[in-house]
C-alpha cells in the first residue's frame, strides 16, 4: 500500500488520502469490535480488518510525514520528521496502555473478580472465553473511537491541504 500511496500522493489532494486512511482504520477497529460468532472463518472478519488496518497506516503515515516536512522551513524539516515519529511512538504507547487497561477492567468485571486477579492462577482465560471476548471488544471500541477522532481531526484541520509532494 505504501507503493500506491507514493504513486498518488502528489496527484491526489492530501485530505482525501487522510480521510481514506482514517476511515480504513475506523472500519478495521469496528470489524474487530462487533460480536463475531466463534464459528466464523478468519476470512470473513479478521482478514478484511487486517487489510483495512494496513491500508490506513500505509496511507496516513507517509502523508502526515510529508505534510510536516513540506510545512516547515528547510532547516527544520529533520526536526519535524523527528517530532512526527516521537508523537507516533508516544501515542501508540499511551493508546496501547489505555486499551489494555480497558480490556483488563472489562474482563475482570465480566468474571466478577478484581483487576489484579485477571489472568492469575485461579482465572486462566482460554481463547473464546466470553469474559475475554468482552474485554477485547471493549478495547476495539476504544480503538474505533480514536480512529473516529483522527477522522474528525483530518476533516476539520486538514481541509485545505492540497496535493502533498507536488510542485
N, C-alpha and C positions, 0 to 999 in steps of 0.2 A: 504494500500500500504506500510505503514511502516513495517508491519509484513513481507511482501515479501522482502523488502529491507534488513531487519535484517537476513533473511534466505540466501540471495545471496551475501551479502557484503563481506564475507570472501572467496567466491568461484569465483566471477567474478571480473576481473580487474576493478579498480575504474574508469578508463577513459570511459569504456562502460556505467557504471551507470551514470556518469556525462553527457555524450552525450545524453543518453536516456532522462534524466531529463530536460536538456536544450531544446532539440527538442520537448518534450511534452509541455513545457510552450510556446515555439515558435508557435506551431500549435494551441494551445489554444487561444493565442492572435490573431492569424491570423483568426481563426474562428469567433471571435467577431468583427474583423475589417472589414471583407468583407461585402458588402451590402447584408443584409438578407431581403427578402421580408417580409412585416409585416403579411402576411397570413401564413407564415411558422410556423410549430409547434416547440415548445421548444426542442423536442426530436431530431430534425434534426441538429441543430447547437449548441444550448445552453447547452444541457446535455453532448454531447461529449466534448465540450470545458471545461466544469467544471471538467469532469473526467480526461482529459489530464492535467489540471492545478494541480489537487491534485496529480496525478501520478508524475508530475515533482517536485513539492515541497517535497513530501514524499520520493523521492529518492535523491534529491540534498542535502537537509539539513543534514540528518544523515551522508551521505558520506563525505561532507565537514567538518562536526564537528569531525568525527573520523579521517579524514586525518590530521587535525590540531592537534588533541590530540596525534596521533602517531608520528608526525613530531617533537614534542617538547620534551625536557627532562622531566622526571617525575615530577620534582618540578615546572615546568612551564605549565603543562597541564591545570590546572584550569584557569590560566591567558589566555591561548589560547582559551578555551571554552568561557570565558567572552568576549574576543575580537571578536570572530566569531558572538556571539549574538549581541554585540553592533553594529558591522558593518551591520548585517542584519537589525536591527531596524532602524538605521540611513538611510540606503539605501532605505528601504521601505518608510520611511517618506519623503525623498527627492524625490523619484520616484513618490509618490502619489501627492506631491505638484506640480511637473512639469507636470504630466499628467492632473491634474485639471486645471492648467493654460492653457495648450494646448486646452483642451475641451472648456473652457470658451472663449478663444480667437476665436476659430473657430466658435463657436455658435454665438458670437457677430458679427463676420464678415458675417455669413450667414443671420443674422437678419438685418444687416445694422445699428447696434447701437454700442455704446461704451461698453467696458467690464464691467464697473460699472453698466450698466443698465440691464444686463442679469439676469433674474430671479426676477427683480423688479416688482413693481405694474403694470407697463404698458406692461411688457413682460413675462407673466406667460407661461411657457413651459409645454405642455402636452405630455404624452407618445406617441411616434411615430411622434412627430414634426420633420420635415425634418432638421431644424437647429440643434436641439438637437442630432439627429442621426448622423449628420455630425461631430459634436463635439466629440461624444462618439467614432465614428470610428477613428477619428484622434488620440485620446488618446490610443486606442487599437493598432494602428500602431506604436505609440511610445513604448508601451509595447513590441510589436513584435521586434522592433529594439533593445531594451535592452536584450531581450532573445537571439537574434542572436549574440549580443556582448558577452553574457555569454557563448554561444556555442563556439564561437571563442576562448575565454579565456580558456575554458576547453580543446579544441583540441590542442592549442598551448602550454599552460603552464603545463598541467597535462598529457601530452602524455605518460610519463614514469611511471605513477602511476600504481603500481601493485595491488594486492589484498589488501584491507584495512581491518584490523582487523584479518587477518590471521597470523600465526606464521612464 
